[in-house]
Amino acid sequence: MDRFSPFSDRFGYRPPDTEIVIREDAPDVVRDGVLMLGYACGLGPNGMRDALCEVLLKRPNPNNWSAGNVEHEVSQLIDAAPWFRVYDIAERLYKAVGEGDYTETKRPDFERRLNLLFHEHGVGWQMKDGLIVARGSEPFELATRDAARVMRDAGTPTAANELHEALRDISRRPAADVTGAIQHAMAALEGVAREVDGSTDTLGKIIGRLSFPPPLDTALHKLWGFASEQGRHIQEGREPRFEEAELVVTVASSVSVYLLRAAGRAT
């Protein structure tokens, strides 16, 4: 640990995670944090303005040339930006802070500190390798973190791709594709179940042959029915909520990994 690191980093202190309360919004604490991180990682006022103008497709004000005026312009730009553009700006700043950084430390530091900000203020997004993706509950994070890798290692790449698509759908901005997330998550589970069962039947038919102890078999049948109703046959005026999609993706990921491990296909 660098002796010039902040006190909290040197001694491992961090605030507890706040329950996720922010999804389709970018309040001032997020806008301010994104800006300050850009400056903290070495971008000057002109570099910040260039990055923001590129994202927002704005022309820099030619009448602003002093550092103070440019900083003021940068603040105005991010304050007026639609909420989802703020996360686009965070991604663009991540790229910008790494340009010419031969130490390769600025991008990881930007990402780490941005995620700390999100966790501290209950923001339902996180940055992974420079991209903003959805951040779910702790069970969601634990279930999905390694599930796709386990599927690929177990020889079910199609199922892994379906789960990847589910995670992409639930991370879409400005609005998550909750229906797509449900469809792809259940397709991933169905693909794993078919591989384990050695058949091409639908998941609904396979569940009874997979030796799930009751009442887990009944619960999976109900999940399959819910996904079929909500993910495939949407009722008018009844679009699934984000939390429902998160639940389906979480359970589908966990059950897929369980099946592969029970069949000796994964460790």
Secondary structure, DSSP 8 states (H G I E B T S, - for coil): --TTS-HHHHHT---------BSS---HHHHHHHHHHHHHTT--HHHHHHHHHHHHT----TT--SHHHHHHHHHHHHHHS-HHHHHHHHHHHHHHHHTT-TT--HHHHHHHHHHHHHHHTTBSEEEETTEEEE---HHHHHHHHTHHHHHHHTT-HHHHHHHHHHHHHHT-SSS--HHHHHHHHHHHHHHHHHHHHTS---HHHHGGGTT--TTHHHHHHHHHHHHIIIIIS-BTTB---HHHHHHHHHHHHHHHHHHHHHTTS--
